[in-house]
């Protein structure tokens, strides 16, 4: 829609437009296309969930390893301070 009357469609042009002439999704079966897009979207969402779960597990493992190495380092430091060589 244009405010300027010079650029508006004429009646003939409007009647030839695909939305009005009948070549639209209303008369076209789009079920197969929509269904395939939904399946792809669901598959993508499931992959994203799996990736995020794996990333969270990896971060927790790294945090645990870091915590264990810090604990071992502090135990060694306290042991070496108590028993100097």
C-alpha positions in Angstrom: 0.0 0.0 0.0 1.3 3.4 -1.0 0.0 6.7 0.2 0.9 8.3 -3.1 -1.9 7.6 -5.6 0.5 7.7 -8.5 2.3 4.6 -7.1 -0.7 2.6 -6.1 -1.9 -0.5 -8.0 -4.7 -0.1 -10.4 -7.7 -2.4 -10.2 -6.4 -4.6 -13.0 -2.9 -4.9 -11.4 -4.4 -5.7 -8.0 -6.6 -8.5 -9.6 -3.5 -10.0 -11.2 -1.5 -10.0 -8.0 -0.8 -13.7 -6.8 -2.4 -13.1 -3.5 -5.7 -12.2 -5.2 -5.5 -14.3 -8.4 -5.4 -17.5 -6.4 -1.7 -18.7 -6.5 -1.3 -18.6 -2.8 -0.8 -20.9 0.1 -4.6 -21.0 0.5 -4.8 -23.1 -2.7 -1.4 -24.7 -2.5 -0.7 -27.7 -0.2 2.1 -26.6 2.0 1.8 -29.4 4.6 4.9 -31.3 3.4 7.0 -28.2 3.4 5.9 -27.1 6.8 6.3 -30.6 8.3 9.8 -30.9 7.0 10.7 -27.5 8.4 9.3 -28.5 11.8 11.2 -31.8 11.8 14.5 -29.9 11.0 13.8 -27.4 13.7 13.1 -30.1 16.3 16.2 -32.0 15.2 18.3 -28.8 15.5 16.9 -28.1 18.9 17.7 -31.6 20.1 21.3 -31.4 18.8 21.6 -28.0 20.6 20.4 -29.5 23.9 22.8 -32.5 23.6 25.7 -30.1 22.8 24.8 -27.9 25.8 24.6 -30.9 28.1 28.0 -32.2 26.9 29.5 -28.7 27.3 28.2 -28.5 30.9 29.5 -31.9 31.8 32.9 -30.9 30.3 33.0 -27.7 32.3 32.1 -29.6 35.5 34.8 -32.1 34.9 37.4 -29.3 34.3 36.2 -27.6 37.5 36.5 -30.8 39.5 40.0 -31.5 38.1 41.0 -28.0 38.9 39.7 -28.3 42.4 41.5 -31.6 42.9 44.8 -30.2 41.6 44.5 -27.2 43.9 43.8 -29.4 46.9 46.8 -31.7 46.1 49.0 -28.6 45.7 48.0 -27.2 49.0 48.5 -30.5 50.7 52.0 -30.8 49.3 52.8 -27.3 50.3 51.6 -27.9 53.9 53.4 -31.2 54.0 56.7 -29.7 52.8 56.4 -26.9 55.3 55.9 -29.3 58.1 58.7 -31.6 57.0 61.5 -29.6 55.4 64.1 -31.6 53.6 
